[in-house]
Amino acid sequence: MERTKSFFKWLTQTKLGFFTIVLVLFWLKTYFIYLTKFNLGAVGPMQQFLLLINPIPSGMLLLGIGLFKGRKSYWIILAIDFLLTLWLFANILYYREFSNFLSFSIIKTSGSTSDNLGKSIAGITLASDFLVFIDIAAIIVLLITKVIKIDVRPLKLKVNLLVELLALSLMGLNLLMAQKDRSGLLTRTFDNNYIVKYLGINEYAIYDGYKTAQTNAQMAKANVSDLRSVREYLKSNYVKPNPAYNGVAKGKNVLVIHLESFQQFLIGYKWKGKEVTPNLNKIYHQKDTISFDNFFNQVGQGKTSDAEMMLENSLFGLQSGSAMSTYGTSNTFESAPAILHQQAGYTTAVMHGGAGSFWNRDNAYKSFGYQYFMPLSFYKNKPGYYIGYGLKDKIFFDQSIKYIERLPQPFYLKMITVTNHYPYNLDKKNQSIDKTNTGDETVDGYVQTAHYLDQAIGELMRWMKKTGLDKKTLLVFYGDHYGISGNHHKASAELLKKGSFSDFDNLQFQRVPLMFHMKGLKGGINHTYGGEIDVLPTLLNLLGIKDKDTIQFGYDLLSKDAPQIVAQRNGDFITPEYSKVGSDYYYIKTGERIKPDKKLKAKLTAISNKVTTQLSLSDRVIDGNLLRFYRPKWFTKVKPKDYDYNKAASLKKLFDDPSKTSLWYQNHKKSTQKDFKTDAPELKK
């Protein structure tokens, strides 16, 4: 009893005791968060042990800083604890939506992605999230009521140093144990879950900061010789495009429809007997549509911007952050709009009913070589027109007609839809299908916004048919990334009518649509495995544009020799036979975990190494801005300063000097806006 009293007195009346209380509470709550708020997948005794102990070393190291001060120690320790908790809280929210952890790159570029941020945060915040602060509140109360008494005596310097030395030693021991269980943890991994699982969330922040600094240094040191290994890899892995499809769409307009957050499972999906996407279902199954049913998103933290980076450049997004946000202003690119303009005289444009600065588009598009960019400032935005991240899709398409019809043909136009974006809210007058009833508020509105997007697509397609533009255009439909993240297994299982939903199932859930639709195109459903990195090479072959001497990491999906290895940004992969999720391998057909023999293990390791090499070399191109050193004879370097997205200047160019090749001119100088019919309630007079 006396010992218990003595220990309690030490805890509540000494500086080291207070430090111990704060550290233990920080450790326990962090571990609790690991188990309840993140999906870290700790398997086996070693991983579970490391997950349990890894909050201690960094907590001890950082909280120990407060021990070097006298009377202020208590408040400094609490302030550090608050900052660590705030970092934990922010990651809870970020992880819930993106299944990843915050990085310095994302924080640095948050200004380019802040549109509607407050609404998104409010939508994903749970009351239980605030429990992370309860220990701090309790300690403050105990200090105010003097249950914990402030010890004004200074600690000896050697005690302070001993605490920090012990923390560093524990950190080193943790790293050694982690490296033993996961060889090459810090040199080969592409999945931030691994760093947190093995080392801790604070160590992840240190690691990410180091990688960010390393990336900045890499660009400063990069030179022309760094391109050699990239070119050698691409040359040795070159896949010849399918000659049967070469140039079948030569000279056609290209209209890329960006299907926001649209997953493949929606194609053919019914809710309460009603098709969620009847218009896209029809296009998907038409004889003049090439549809891919094993096409996967490959995005990382950059989400939509990563999809655009791959679509336009056949370069992967970054391991951390968004390439468009971080490098879109400064880097040299050989992008689709520049290639099509220089090689085939295409007019190039993007239309988007959201903020022009989102994902740094207003700068990145200049580096890509887009001649026109028409963001929200080009559109009327009345009350009720705007939802989530931009104009509602029907209103966006309706107002875009006057611009589309003025574009000189052939044009390469990308239209970015946004209504089917998290948090999947839609006002009642636009709801024409019931929500699902999984009980997950994040998920249940998904079919409503997807249905609305599909209706908007139907309206656009009818306008194209009426004006004859459909006969002159190759339509490309693609989903940019998942709509339902990996943190909604229960709801996903219910939607798919599955008894359970595993991490393997979630990887298969990353399928998104890819369709090439054109009158007279020899179509059908293609089962080739591929991803967004492969869209540009496939498109260029259809248009008859050679790309053998470009720096592209994708392949023509129609080629009989396509490798069918789909890299995920975190190092996972999917092939027609196998998939890799974390450190585990699975058979595609059965979903069974593989226990490979020596021969199969060597095969799986070889695929994994190829994925790692592909990702690393693509990173090298972007991080080092290596395309500034590469000059194909036919390509003229894009100069961003040559492009101006000023509204007045853009409209003057389109309207005051109309092209004879434009739809408007060919329609006897009459607008086709009246031919666009929409049932948008906001536009009814």
Secondary structure, 3 states (H helix, E strand, C coil): CHHHHHHHHHHHHCHHHHHHHHHHHHHHHHHHHHHHCCCCCCCHHHHHHHHHHCHHHHHHHHHHHHHHCCCCHHHHHHHHHHHHHHHHHHHHHHHHHHCCCCCHHHHHCHHHHCCCHHHHHHHHCCHHHHHHHHHHHHHHHHHHCCCCCCCCCCCCHHHHHHHHHHHHHHHHHHHHHHHHHCCCHHHHCCCHHHHHHHCCHHHHHHHHHHHHHHHHHHHHHCCHHHHHHHHHHHHHCCCCCCHHHCCCCCCCEEEEEEECCCCHHHCCCEECCEECCHHHHHHHHCCCEEEECCEECCCCCCCHHHHHHHHHHCCCCCCCCCHHHHHCCCCCCCCHHHHHHHHHCCEEEEEECCCCCHHHHHHHHHHHCCCEEECHHHCCCCCCCEECCEECHHHHHHHHHHHHCCCCCCEEEEEECCCCCCCCCCCHHHCCCCCCCCCCHHHHCHHHHHHHHHHHHHHHHHHHHHHCHHHHEEEEEEECCCCCCCCCHHHHHHHCCCCCCCHHHHHHCCECCEEEECCCCCCEEECCCEEHHHHHHHHHHHHCCCCCCCCCCCCCCCCCCCCCCEECCCCCEECCCEEEECCEEEECCCCCECCCCHHHHHHHHHHHHHHHHHHHHHHHHHHCCHHHHCCCCCCCCCCHHHCCCCHHHHHHHHHHCCCCCCHHHHCCCCCCHHHCCCCCHHHCC
